Amino acid sequence: MYKRRARILFWHPTDPAKARYAATLAEALGADWLEARADETDHVWPDLLIALDCHATPDIPHTAHTQCKYWPLAQDAWEDAVRARILGVIGGFRLLARMDQSGAPGAAAASFDKTSALN
């Protein structure tokens, strides 16, 4: 089902460190399923733009194919909330892949042995 990992851009209106934290955590939790960035200026790159600490989709440039989501966060346990939401996204990828009996796009690329393909 998936030909490549999903590209997710995390964005925060005032605290770029929170966006970097979310991107780093997403990569650590789901590198087989997604690529995550926080400081991306290429507005064509992301498949999904996630605005942290927002209550509406931000008015920032993005392409028509980019889905936009906003995650309002509580100030006291925002790290836990980000982790839970990222795990939810990864769980959604797993569920969709299970429906067509495919695997993670990153896992398939990682397990591909180039030497056996050349022989």
HELIX and SHEET records of a PDB file:
HELIX    1   1 PRO A   16  GLY A   30  1                                  15    
HELIX    2   2 TRP A   78  MET A   99  1                                  22    
HELIX    3   3 PRO A  105  SER A  111  1                                   7    
HELIX    4   4 LYS A  114  LEU A  118  1                                   5    
SHEET    1   A 4 LEU A  34  ARG A  37  0                                        
SHEET    2   A 4 ALA A   6  TRP A  11  1                                        
SHEET    3   A 4 LEU A  48  LEU A  52  1                                        
SHEET    4   A 4 GLN A  67  TRP A  71  1                                        
END                                                                             
